[in-house]
Amino acid sequence: MRLAGHVARMGEERGVYRVLVGKAEGKRPLGRPRLRWVDNIRMDFQEVGCGYMDWIGLAQDRDRWRTLVSVGNEPSGSVKCGEFLD
């Protein structure tokens, strides 16, 4: 998640940022859609108890992002997301 915050603070014109939030062009193969990097980050937020939030906006504030990443490293259930975002 630390790297995702770094990439989210990059400008929209950067290639790495476009990989983070973009969708691939063209037709996709049959079957289950592949997970994107942003999908994995959203699942990580749900595990921490943050649900769906504007994590790209949150990453713009480095101090709050570092706090969130440190909560993500705690054992499950020991700290809730809302306790430090208020």
C-alpha positions in Angstrom: 0.0 0.0 0.0 2.9 2.3 0.5 3.8 2.1 -3.2 0.1 2.8 -4.1 0.2 6.0 -2.1 3.4 7.1 -3.9 1.9 6.4 -7.3 -1.4 8.1 -6.4 0.5 11.3 -5.6 2.1 11.3 -9.1 0.4 13.3 -11.8 -2.3 11.9 -14.1 0.1 12.2 -17.0 2.5 9.7 -15.6 2.4 6.2 -17.1 2.5 4.4 -13.7 -0.5 6.4 -12.5 -2.4 5.4 -15.7 -1.6 1.7 -15.0 -3.0 2.1 -11.5 -6.4 3.6 -12.4 -6.8 2.8 -16.1 -8.5 0.1 -18.0 -7.0 -1.9 -20.8 -8.1 -1.2 -24.3 -9.7 -3.8 -26.6 -11.7 -6.9 -26.0 -11.1 -9.0 -22.9 -11.1 -12.8 -23.0 -14.1 -14.9 -21.9 -14.4 -15.7 -18.2 -13.9 -13.9 -15.0 -12.5 -10.3 -15.4 -8.9 -10.0 -14.2 -8.2 -8.1 -11.1 -6.5 -4.7 -11.5 -4.1 -3.2 -9.1 -6.7 -0.8 -7.9 -9.1 -3.7 -7.2 -6.4 -5.3 -4.9 -6.0 -2.0 -3.0 -9.8 -1.8 -2.5 -9.8 -5.3 -1.1 -7.0 -4.3 1.3 -9.0 -1.4 2.5 -12.0 -3.7 3.2 -9.8 -6.0 5.2 -8.7 -3.1 7.4 -12.3 -2.0 7.8 -12.2 1.1 5.7 -14.7 0.0 3.1 -15.0 2.1 0.0 -13.3 5.4 0.4 -11.5 7.9 -1.8 -8.1 6.4 -1.1 -6.4 8.4 -3.9 -7.5 11.6 -2.3 -6.4 10.3 1.1 -3.0 9.4 -0.3 -2.4 13.1 -1.2 -2.0 13.7 2.6 1.2 11.8 3.4 0.8 11.8 7.1 -2.7 10.4 7.0 -1.6 7.8 4.4 1.3 6.7 6.6 -1.1 6.2 9.5 -3.4 4.2 7.3 -0.5 2.0 6.1 0.6 1.4 9.6 -2.9 0.3 10.6 -2.8 -2.1 7.6 0.2 -3.7 9.1 -1.5 -4.3 12.5 -3.1 -7.7 13.2 -6.6 -7.9 11.9 -9.3 -6.4 14.1 -6.9 -4.6 16.5 -7.4 -1.1 15.1 -10.4 0.2 13.1 -10.0 2.5 10.1 -12.4 5.1 11.4 -10.4 5.6 14.6 -7.7 7.6 13.0 -9.5 9.1 10.0 -11.9 11.3 12.0 
